[in-house]
């Protein structure tokens, strides 16, 4: 986990205005969907979900 | 010739026994497998033979025969390479990594132990040559005990206090007491971690200990030992459960978080305390005080 290159594999967001850029972005309609999509993506990508605190979750492989 | 045979046999026996004893004492560093034991025992036997033969070679006298000791040194460097390669290739599929520092330490230990075996064999055969078999026996026991004492390195328990700590969340950030570890996004993961996780605080006793805990390889080794002894719930698709050690940059104290299979705080503290201090992490900045003072006076 430490000292290796981390990659943002996906972004899951409630708010269209706060995200843009290179990684795939998934929009969710509400908190419940946000959690669910992030959880599924975490299992699919073997990545860890991090909460940015502004309705944005990023999936990072460490 | 028979007396040389006894001299050589005594040396080989003492050396091999010493290798066997050293092999038994390092179970924590190396999950044993029969083939590994066998090859190391055999290499120990060869090292012992090399050490034991040196004395009769000088007595005969065949001084040039001693040059094969140089060959032995090359041979044992190979052992270090072999160990390193094996552990590094295993590391790739390991869920909880040992870390390169730990691997290097283990590889170096294996090399050094063969030199120690050679020395034990040499000293024993020397004693047998000049003092007879009883003297050889006494010297063998002393050198074996001595080499065991010499090769038992320091452990974390000697340089740090380890105490239970509290897991909590500051927003999404996982905390061990006041030390922030990592951002955990999923709410169900947070609940799970609070319910089943364990944490300890590692408090260095002095500046030297602080610099050892500061070493990332050392922290990885601590997490690895804890995970080996308590088990870990981590899997490929649950990176949240990776055991982590992070330090408080103000005080130098470190916090360890783990999701153990066996939720036993006493075992966890014991595991952390038993982690060997790595050779690469070991430093003594407090001892450097006097020399840096001198250098400072020179500059001023």
Interface residues (C-beta under 8 A of the other chain):
Chain A: X1 X2 X3 X35 X38 X39 X42 X43 X46 X47 X48 X49 X50 X51 X53 X57 X58 X61 X62
Chain B: X97 X171 X172 X183 X184 X185 X186 X187 X188 X189 X216 X219 X220 X236 X237 X239 X240 X242 X244
